[in-house]
Structures are given as C-alpha cells and as structure tokens.
C-alpha cells in the first residue's frame, strides 16, 4: 500500500514551489467542447502572441527585415494587422459582420459579448466563425510568405464556409424559433437545432406595509470565488427609495456574497429605527437558508445579533428581473475594497436612468 500521507504532502509541496502564470483572459472561450482542439490550439498561439511575424523576428534576432504584409502588400506586418487591420482581413470581418448583424472586435471577449441576447446556437456559431477566420487568415499569410501565393478572396471565402460547416457538428446549443436564426444557419448550411421555447413570467413586487421597510438585496462576484460585493436598496411603504448601499466583500463566492448582502443590509437598515423589515432576494438558496435557520456556522453569531433589532423579519424570493436595482448597486460593490461601503441618501443618481417596474 502506498503512503497516501506522503503523496498528499509531495503534491501540496509541489503546488507551493511551482511557477504559476497568470490566467489569460479569454482562454475559457477556446478550451470548450464546442470548439475543435485543432482550432483552439491555433487561436491559443494568437492569444499568446507567439506567431513568427516580421516584427517579432526583428525584435528577437536584432536584424532588419523588409517587413511588409503579404496580404495587402502595403503596411508593416504585425499579428494584429494580419488578423484584423489588414484590408484583406477587414473584408472578411465586414462580410461576417453583415451575416450576423454584429460588430467584430480584435479583443476576443468583447467580440463574444457582442452576441449577448442571441440564442445559444448563434452565440456559439459567432465564436466559431471568428476563430475560423483568424486561423485561415494566418494560414493564408503563411502561404504568401513561404509559397509566394497571392491571396484569393473567392478561395478564402469558400474555405471558411466549408470549415464553419464542418466544425459546426460540435455545436449543441439551442436556437430561437425566429427568421433571424434560420437565415444564419441556412447561410452556413448548418443543421437546425432544437428550439427552446420560453414562457414569459410576470415579475412584480408589493410595497411594504406601514411601519415596515423593504430591503432589495443582491450579491455579485466577478468569479466564483473572486472579488465580490453586495448592494441593498431600501424602500418605504410609498415605494420611495429611502437609501442605497454598496459594500466590498473581498474574495468570496456568489452564495456568501448574497448571504452577507442580506446581513449587512439589515445592519445598515437599523439607522431608520424601524422594527419590521421585509427582505427581497433573487437567490432562492439563500432565502431558504434564512427561513430554515440553516446558515453557515461562521455567520450565525452575526445573524443573531442583528435579529435583536427587529420584531418582524420576512424573506421573499423574487426574480432577478424584478431585483435589477439592487443588482446594479451590488456590481458597484465589486470594485470596493473589503469591508469598504458607500451609502447613498435617497435614490442614487446612477439609478435615475433605470425604469422601475409597476407596483402591483
């Protein structure tokens, strides 16, 4: 039998001494099951900037080179120029932009976020098309450098369409039952996927009773775990916003951000001297934990102390769409240091542009 204790000791020691590199932003968009590993590996090289362009060769070997883009034959060659700024590349991005009705960007994260609100199938196809175009632009550049072949738009166009169609067999997302999705899938000759039907749900909230204060609480984290914050919006029985608060929670999980958002909000609400409180949260697990007194052990003492300030405490689960004001305030808390809070009297100015739902 192996010494398991020794194995775990060596493993933990290795984690302490090994060199750790920062996580590349956007890498999660490459290494996913929808993207073929060959395509992901090629675009990983673009992300790392390890392609042998003329400017990198000059900087590494300290030799002058006739740096000229073989695609446009005008500007100096850099990786960003070949993949995005070149006139040939610009033609490819204009073409794909017209098909999807989206604006491409050299930043992979910004480009992917441009498809927000689209169906899952269209978002995945948009990402795939971006990766294929960059990969084929680099392949076309290499043919021009090593084989002296001039770029041909018709050949490039047909090859990109064929690759998108071949790689699309890995896409498993749903599509919307609308003409826009059908046109895009038919253009690339991609097989139609199953349609996700969404039933609209009415979201509303009731104003608090007299001599009662309502807290709309929310937590936010930029990762799980990562820098987190919480936000609270307080309303009176006339639906007027009496105040709002943001607080930084340091590095924690989404669940704890929601939980501490409620506890911190109740501590903050004691400034009005109201003994009855109604709390709205869009986290069903946190609401259930409070209703069942099933809180983590390290938060129970703080919770019991704040409960002494109130005679009546109600917890109501609401949908995220009806809790968007607290969500806006909570996201501001992610940028604050740990235990640093910001208080707003009345309705904050950055919420004036937000329309609140009708009160039922």
C-alpha positions as CSV (number, residue, x, y, z in Angstrom):
1,X,0.0,0.0,0.0
2,X,1.4,3.4,-0.9
3,X,1.9,6.0,1.7
4,X,-1.1,8.3,0.9
5,X,0.1,10.8,3.5
6,X,3.4,11.2,1.7
7,X,1.7,11.5,-1.6
8,X,-0.5,14.4,-0.4
9,X,2.5,16.1,1.2
10,X,4.5,16.0,-2.0
11,X,1.6,17.2,-4.1
12,X,0.9,20.2,-1.8
13,X,4.6,21.0,-1.7
14,X,4.8,21.0,-5.5
15,X,1.9,23.5,-5.6
16,X,3.9,25.8,-3.3
17,X,7.1,25.8,-5.3
18,X,5.9,25.5,-8.9
19,X,5.9,28.7,-11.0
20,X,2.4,29.9,-11.6
21,X,1.4,32.0,-14.6
22,X,-1.5,34.5,-14.7
23,X,-4.7,33.2,-16.3
24,X,-5.0,34.5,-19.9
25,X,-8.3,36.5,-20.3
26,X,-10.5,34.8,-22.9
27,X,-8.8,31.4,-22.7
28,X,-12.1,29.9,-21.4
29,X,-13.7,30.8,-24.8
30,X,-11.2,28.5,-26.6
31,X,-11.0,25.3,-24.4
32,X,-14.6,24.3,-24.6
33,X,-16.3,21.3,-26.1
34,X,-17.9,23.3,-28.9
35,X,-14.5,24.3,-30.3
36,X,-12.4,21.7,-32.1
37,X,-9.0,21.2,-30.3
38,X,-7.0,22.0,-33.5
39,X,-8.8,25.3,-33.9
40,X,-8.5,26.1,-30.3
41,X,-4.7,25.4,-30.3
42,X,-4.1,27.7,-33.3
43,X,-6.0,30.5,-31.7
44,X,-4.2,29.9,-28.4
45,X,-1.0,30.8,-30.3
46,X,-2.6,34.1,-31.4
47,X,-3.6,34.8,-27.8
48,X,-0.1,34.2,-26.5
49,X,1.4,36.2,-29.4
50,X,3.9,33.5,-30.3
51,X,3.5,33.6,-34.1
52,X,6.6,34.4,-36.1
53,X,5.7,37.7,-37.6
54,X,8.3,40.0,-39.1
55,X,8.2,42.4,-36.2
56,X,8.8,39.7,-33.6
57,X,11.7,38.3,-35.7
58,X,13.3,41.7,-35.8
59,X,12.9,42.2,-32.1
60,X,14.3,38.7,-31.2
61,X,17.2,38.4,-33.6
62,X,18.1,42.2,-33.8
63,X,18.2,42.1,-37.6
64,X,16.4,44.4,-40.1
65,X,13.8,42.8,-42.3
66,X,11.7,44.0,-45.1
67,X,8.5,43.9,-43.1
68,X,5.6,44.1,-45.4
69,X,2.2,42.4,-45.1
70,X,1.8,39.8,-47.8
71,X,-2.0,40.1,-47.8
72,X,-2.3,43.8,-48.5
73,X,1.3,44.5,-49.6
74,X,1.2,47.9,-48.0
75,X,1.6,48.1,-44.3
76,X,4.2,46.6,-42.0
77,X,3.4,43.1,-40.7
78,X,2.3,42.6,-37.2
79,X,0.0,39.9,-35.8
80,X,-2.8,42.4,-35.1
81,X,-2.5,43.7,-38.6
82,X,-2.7,40.3,-40.3
83,X,-5.6,39.1,-38.2
84,X,-7.7,42.3,-38.0
85,X,-6.4,45.5,-39.5
86,X,-5.3,44.4,-43.0
87,X,-7.5,45.4,-45.9
88,X,-8.0,41.7,-46.8
89,X,-8.8,40.9,-43.2
90,X,-11.2,43.9,-43.0
91,X,-13.1,42.5,-45.9
92,X,-13.5,39.2,-44.1
93,X,-14.7,40.8,-40.9
94,X,-17.1,43.1,-42.9
95,X,-18.6,40.0,-44.5
96,X,-19.1,38.1,-41.3
97,X,-20.5,41.2,-39.6
98,X,-23.1,41.6,-42.2
99,X,-24.2,38.0,-41.9
100,X,-24.7,38.1,-38.1
101,X,-25.5,41.7,-37.7
102,X,-22.8,42.0,-35.1
103,X,-19.7,44.2,-34.7
104,X,-16.4,42.2,-34.6
105,X,-13.6,43.2,-32.3
106,X,-9.9,42.2,-32.1
107,X,-10.5,41.5,-28.4
108,X,-12.0,38.0,-28.2
109,X,-14.0,38.7,-25.0
110,X,-15.6,42.0,-26.3
111,X,-16.3,40.2,-29.6
112,X,-18.1,37.3,-27.9
113,X,-20.1,39.7,-25.7
114,X,-21.4,41.4,-28.8
115,X,-23.7,38.3,-29.3
116,X,-25.3,38.8,-25.9
117,X,-29.1,38.3,-26.2
118,X,-28.8,36.0,-29.2
119,X,-29.7,32.3,-29.0
120,X,-27.1,29.9,-27.7
121,X,-26.6,28.4,-31.2
122,X,-26.0,31.8,-32.8
123,X,-23.5,32.8,-30.0
124,X,-21.5,29.6,-30.5
125,X,-21.6,29.9,-34.3
126,X,-20.4,33.6,-34.0
127,X,-17.5,32.5,-31.8
128,X,-16.7,29.6,-34.2
129,X,-16.7,31.9,-37.2
130,X,-14.3,34.4,-35.5
131,X,-11.9,31.6,-34.7
132,X,-12.0,30.1,-38.2
133,X,-11.4,33.4,-39.9
134,X,-8.4,34.2,-37.8
135,X,-7.0,30.7,-38.3
136,X,-7.5,31.0,-42.1
137,X,-6.0,34.5,-42.3
138,X,-2.9,33.2,-40.7
139,X,-2.8,30.2,-43.0
140,X,-3.2,32.5,-46.0
141,X,-0.3,34.7,-44.7
142,X,2.0,31.6,-44.4
143,X,1.2,30.6,-48.0
144,X,2.1,34.1,-49.1
145,X,5.4,34.1,-47.2
146,X,6.7,30.5,-47.8
147,X,5.0,29.6,-51.1
148,X,4.7,33.1,-52.7
149,X,0.9,32.6,-53.3
150,X,-1.2,35.7,-53.7
151,X,-4.4,35.9,-51.6
152,X,-7.5,34.9,-53.4
153,X,-10.8,36.1,-51.9
154,X,-13.0,33.5,-53.6
155,X,-10.9,30.6,-52.4
156,X,-10.7,32.0,-48.9
157,X,-14.4,32.7,-48.8
158,X,-15.3,29.1,-49.8
159,X,-12.8,27.5,-47.5
160,X,-14.1,29.5,-44.5
161,X,-17.6,28.5,-45.2
162,X,-16.6,24.8,-45.5
163,X,-14.7,24.8,-42.2
164,X,-17.5,26.5,-40.3
165,X,-19.9,23.9,-41.7
166,X,-17.6,21.1,-40.7
167,X,-16.8,22.4,-37.2
168,X,-20.5,23.1,-36.5
169,X,-21.2,19.4,-35.8
170,X,-19.8,20.0,-32.3
171,X,-22.3,22.8,-31.6
172,X,-25.1,21.5,-29.3
173,X,-26.9,24.8,-28.4
174,X,-30.5,25.7,-28.9
175,X,-31.8,28.1,-31.5
176,X,-34.7,30.5,-31.3
177,X,-37.8,30.0,-33.4
178,X,-37.3,33.1,-35.5
179,X,-36.3,34.0,-39.0
180,X,-33.0,35.6,-38.0
181,X,-31.6,32.3,-36.6
182,X,-32.9,30.3,-39.6
183,X,-31.3,32.6,-42.1
184,X,-27.9,32.5,-40.4
185,X,-28.0,28.7,-40.1
186,X,-29.1,28.2,-43.7
187,X,-26.4,30.5,-44.9
188,X,-23.6,28.4,-43.4
189,X,-25.6,25.2,-44.2
190,X,-25.7,24.2,-40.6
191,X,-28.2,21.7,-39.5
192,X,-31.1,23.2,-37.5
193,X,-31.1,22.5,-33.8
194,X,-33.8,22.1,-31.2
195,X,-35.8,25.3,-30.3
196,X,-36.0,26.5,-26.7
197,X,-39.4,27.9,-26.0
198,X,-39.6,30.4,-23.2
199,X,-42.8,31.1,-21.4
200,X,-42.8,34.7,-20.1
201,X,-43.4,35.1,-16.4
202,X,-44.9,38.2,-14.8
203,X,-42.5,39.7,-12.3
204,X,-43.6,42.3,-9.7
205,X,-43.3,43.2,-6.1
206,X,-45.6,44.6,-3.5
207,X,-44.7,47.7,-1.5
208,X,-44.0,47.1,2.2
209,X,-46.7,47.7,4.8
210,X,-46.9,50.8,7.1
211,X,-44.2,51.0,9.7
212,X,-42.2,48.5,7.6
213,X,-39.1,48.9,5.5
214,X,-38.3,46.8,2.4
215,X,-34.7,45.8,1.5
216,X,-34.0,44.6,-2.0
217,X,-30.6,42.8,-1.5
218,X,-28.3,41.3,-4.0
219,X,-24.7,40.0,-4.2
220,X,-22.3,39.9,-7.1
221,X,-18.9,38.3,-7.8
222,X,-16.7,38.7,-10.8
223,X,-15.8,35.0,-10.5
224,X,-16.6,32.1,-8.2
225,X,-14.7,32.8,-6.0
226,X,-13.4,36.2,-6.9
227,X,-13.8,39.8,-5.9
228,X,-17.3,40.2,-4.6
229,X,-19.7,42.9,-3.4
230,X,-23.2,43.4,-2.2
231,X,-25.9,46.0,-2.7
232,X,-29.0,47.0,-0.9
233,X,-31.9,49.3,-1.9
234,X,-34.3,50.4,0.8
235,X,-37.9,51.4,0.1
236,X,-40.8,52.7,2.3
237,X,-44.5,51.9,2.1
238,X,-44.9,54.6,-0.6
239,X,-42.4,52.8,-2.9
240,X,-39.9,55.7,-2.4
241,X,-36.2,54.8,-2.3
242,X,-35.0,56.0,1.1
243,X,-31.4,54.9,0.5
244,X,-29.0,52.5,-1.1
245,X,-25.7,51.0,-0.1
246,X,-22.8,49.2,-1.7
247,X,-20.1,47.3,0.1
248,X,-17.0,45.3,-0.9
249,X,-16.7,41.8,0.4
250,X,-13.2,40.8,-0.7
251,X,-12.7,37.4,-2.4
252,X,-15.6,35.1,-1.8
253,X,-18.3,33.1,-3.5
254,X,-21.5,34.1,-5.1
255,X,-23.5,32.3,-2.3
256,X,-21.7,34.1,0.5
257,X,-22.0,37.4,-1.3
258,X,-25.8,37.0,-1.4
259,X,-25.8,35.9,2.3
260,X,-23.7,38.7,3.6
261,X,-25.6,41.2,1.5
262,X,-28.7,40.5,3.5
263,X,-27.0,40.5,6.9
264,X,-25.1,43.7,6.1
265,X,-28.2,45.3,4.7
266,X,-30.1,44.6,7.9
267,X,-27.3,46.1,10.0
268,X,-27.4,49.2,7.8
269,X,-31.2,49.5,7.9
270,X,-31.1,50.0,11.7
271,X,-30.3,53.7,11.0
272,X,-34.1,54.3,10.4
273,X,-35.2,52.7,13.6
274,X,-37.9,50.5,12.0
275,X,-38.7,47.3,13.9
276,X,-40.3,45.5,11.0
277,X,-38.4,44.5,7.8
278,X,-39.2,42.7,4.6
279,X,-36.2,41.4,2.6
280,X,-36.3,40.6,-1.2
281,X,-33.6,38.4,-2.7
282,X,-33.2,36.7,-6.1
283,X,-31.2,33.8,-4.5
284,X,-33.7,31.0,-3.7
285,X,-31.0,29.0,-1.8
286,X,-30.1,32.0,0.4
287,X,-33.8,32.7,1.2
288,X,-34.3,29.1,2.0
289,X,-31.3,29.1,4.3
290,X,-32.6,32.0,6.3
291,X,-36.1,30.6,6.5
292,X,-34.8,27.3,7.8
293,X,-32.1,28.8,10.0
294,X,-29.5,26.8,8.1
295,X,-26.8,29.4,7.9
296,X,-23.0,28.7,7.9
297,X,-21.6,28.5,11.4
298,X,-19.3,31.5,10.9
299,X,-22.2,33.8,10.1
300,X,-24.7,32.7,12.8
301,X,-23.4,34.9,15.6
302,X,-23.6,38.0,13.4
303,X,-27.1,37.0,12.3
304,X,-28.4,36.5,15.8
305,X,-27.0,39.9,16.8
306,X,-28.8,41.8,14.0
307,X,-32.1,40.0,14.7
308,X,-32.3,41.7,18.1
309,X,-33.0,45.0,16.3
310,X,-36.2,43.8,14.7
311,X,-39.6,42.4,15.8
312,X,-40.7,41.0,12.5
313,X,-38.4,39.7,9.6
314,X,-39.9,38.4,6.3
315,X,-37.9,36.8,3.5
316,X,-39.4,36.8,-0.1
317,X,-37.8,35.3,-3.1
318,X,-38.1,37.4,-6.3
319,X,-36.9,37.1,-9.8
320,X,-33.7,38.7,-11.0
321,X,-35.6,40.9,-13.4
322,X,-37.6,42.4,-10.5
323,X,-34.4,43.0,-8.5
324,X,-32.3,44.8,-11.1
325,X,-31.8,48.0,-9.0
326,X,-30.1,46.0,-6.2
327,X,-28.1,44.1,-8.8
328,X,-26.8,47.5,-10.2
329,X,-25.7,48.6,-6.7
330,X,-24.1,45.2,-5.9
331,X,-21.9,45.3,-9.0
332,X,-20.5,48.6,-7.8
333,X,-19.5,46.9,-4.6
334,X,-17.2,44.5,-6.5
335,X,-14.9,47.4,-7.1
336,X,-14.7,48.4,-3.5
337,X,-12.1,47.1,-1.0
338,X,-13.1,44.5,1.6
339,X,-15.5,46.0,4.2
340,X,-15.5,49.4,2.5
341,X,-19.0,50.7,1.9
342,X,-20.7,53.5,0.2
343,X,-24.0,54.9,1.3
344,X,-26.5,56.9,-0.8
345,X,-29.3,59.0,0.7
346,X,-32.4,58.7,-1.3
347,X,-32.3,57.4,-4.9
348,X,-28.7,57.3,-6.3
349,X,-28.1,59.4,-9.4
350,X,-26.9,56.4,-11.4
351,X,-30.4,54.8,-11.0
352,X,-32.3,57.7,-12.4
353,X,-31.9,56.3,-15.9
354,X,-33.4,52.9,-14.9
355,X,-37.1,52.4,-15.2
356,X,-38.6,50.6,-12.2
357,X,-41.4,48.1,-12.8
358,X,-45.0,48.9,-12.0
359,X,-46.0,48.1,-8.5
360,X,-48.9,45.6,-8.2
